[in-house]
Amino acid sequence: MRTKKNDADVAEVTLNFNSLHFKHIFRMNAFILAVVCVCGFAAGSEDERLPNKCEVCKFLTMELQETLEKTGRSKEVLEVGEVLDTGKRRRKIQYNTSETRLTEAVDNICERILQYNVHAERPGSLRYAKGSSQTMTTLKNLVNKGVKVDLGMPYELWDEPSAEVTNMKKQCETMLEQYEDVVEEWYFHHQDRRLENFLCENHVLKTSERECLEEVWKGDSGLKGGAEEEKRADKEGMTHDAREL
């Protein structure tokens, strides 16, 4: 009689464990499906969600102003002009007001756009930011835990610039070439104003196209469920490989 009772207890414990294990796998599967759907939707709608003129101008001016600010306090003095036979000395100018400084800042400035990633969980122009998105970070963490995640591309290409970002870089180059004279005008005569205001608002964008300039980052709202699910998996001591899922 005691043996039958022990067998019943073991069966009940096994049933409870299997039930818990099944629920956890179900939650993981549901979460992974949701995350992959988000990525799939973002990838599938890339052609419909290319950067607009406002976003391109916003990030172009942001990168250029930031680059110039790094060299703005330099006390270096440049000597320009030719030394003539008459012995006239070359003219000296401050580096921080020189054309050389502007040329160095503008050179390859649009390449910096390729450092951005698409954060599909964020609205408007805020979807473009440096660093890995919450969605991608979560997926990478799952891969590191042994979970098989298929995004339709090799894992090595996950960090390559997306079609959106590559398009923004091309638009940046075109805009910079088109408004080169305006940038020079700002640099030599109007540095007391923000470049974004001088270039984007005054020359590039119509009033109805300036909405993205008002968008300010206020923190992540992202996929909180991803972090919670990973913590739960670690707490319960469960691992999931491709066979399990």
Buried (B, 14 or more C-beta within 10 A) or exposed (E): EEEEEEEEEEEEEEEEEEEEEEEBBEBBBEBBEEBBEBBEEBBEEEEEBBBBBBBBBBBBBBBBBEBBEEBEEEEEEBEEEEEEEEEEEEEEBEBBBBEEBBEBBBEEBBEBBBEBBBBBBBEEBBBBBEEBBBBBBBBBBBEEBEBEBEBEEEEEEBEEBBEBBBBBBEBBBEBBEEBEEBBEBBBEEBBEEBBBEBBBBEBBBEEEBBBBBEBEEEEEEBBEBBBEBBEEBEEEEBEBEEEBB
